[in-house]
């Protein structure tokens, strides 16, 4: 089935600002509440949010096999479960509806008023009901940096790292959409030089610049997903801030892996950019040495050229970009992550979230966490207002942005933005 929605020559009758993340070639999917307090599945072109539930009621998806309430739900899970054929049919149809040459909706003011909203007048929600959340550790540069900072400068990576995508299972209950603030966690830590732990607010709250992919129903329990098929089970991607408390992480990791250091909050961007939309931005990933086992071996372009940046905004609304990197630096690809995740028969369901792990590039200005940017707190990051940071202060807002661009088309994710608040106080 052709990807007609990706036609670079296509223009929309909806005005799209220059350098918008959401031209008609994007057509992401999300869930939002309208100004009339109606929750619906939708898409976005320019600064317009489009109510797909309303479009379905008005029969704009006629001819595509959909359940009667497919887009009148509060999550995308059922739509994602329908599989790649349906995703592509719907996305192509939306491109046709909003093509500048199509008068059907363009010239029907009554329908337009029912379907289209200014993004300022909606409230974005989590796009999927996330049953399970896995976070990987798949950026070579990041892993080497963390190893040097925390463990052994001379032997930064463990033996297993180059043989498989390492990951851990996180907490889905504290995954939140962009715009929801995060409280500084209360944690147990072991201060440097001490032998007795203490309990109190984390002093080392950090961001981790990540992306995440969202799966469809992929397998039954006990069945693996062959790597040649894995990409068919990935619906799309979001930006993700894997908030981390580094002081408890150091204390916890003495015996096992991430727990309270990671599960207090994870923020994601609300619009899911489909793999179809990202198709034109494929690129090769890093050379993998030693060669992976056959179940992880790939040929061709399976990474994506996605520009990423992190900014810190102070309470005075002064904003400083502190890192710029690219998703293409990821060592283990998304499909390798998924193939490995199911190699033991682990079941994957619609709406499962798989984080990339922190994405760092090869230069100091491309590191994806404050732990790396300050080299464990040995130095500070200077902000535009003259203040300095070793980690994130209460009142700071961390903002991630990401986009791809070639052949005059820019496909972006919007942003994931979260403010850090002081510890929660029970009244």
JOFENMO-V316369 format. One record per run of one state. SS is the DSSP state (H for helix, E for strand, - for the rest). FROM is the first residue (numbers start at 1). LEN is the number of residues. If there is no record, write none. Layout:
[[SS/FROM/LEN] [SS/FROM/LEN]]
//
This chain:
[[-/1/3] [H/4/3] [-/7/5] [E/12/1] [-/13/9] [E/22/1] [-/23/6] [E/29/5] [-/34/5] [E/39/7] [-/46/2] [E/48/4] [H/52/6] [-/58/19] [H/77/5] [-/82/2] [H/84/14] [-/98/1] [E/99/1] [-/100/3] [H/103/4] [-/107/2] [H/109/7] [E/116/3] [H/119/3] [-/122/1] [E/123/2] [-/125/8] [E/133/4] [-/137/2] [E/139/1] [H/140/11] [-/151/8] [H/159/4] [-/163/4] [E/167/3] [-/170/2] [H/172/3] [E/175/3] [-/178/4] [E/182/2] [-/184/2] [E/186/4] [-/190/8] [E/198/4] [-/202/3] [E/205/2] [-/207/1] [E/208/8] [-/216/14] [H/230/4] [E/234/8] [-/242/2] [E/244/2] [H/246/7] [-/253/13] [E/266/3] [-/269/3] [E/272/3] [H/275/7] [E/282/2] [-/284/10] [H/294/3] [-/297/6] [E/303/2] [-/305/2] [E/307/7] [-/314/5] [E/319/8] [H/327/3] [E/330/1] [-/331/3] [H/334/8] [-/342/11] [E/353/3] [-/356/8] [H/364/3] [-/367/2] [E/369/1] [H/370/4] [-/374/7] [E/381/2] [-/383/5] [E/388/2] [-/390/7] [E/397/10] [-/407/2] [E/409/13] [-/422/6]]
//
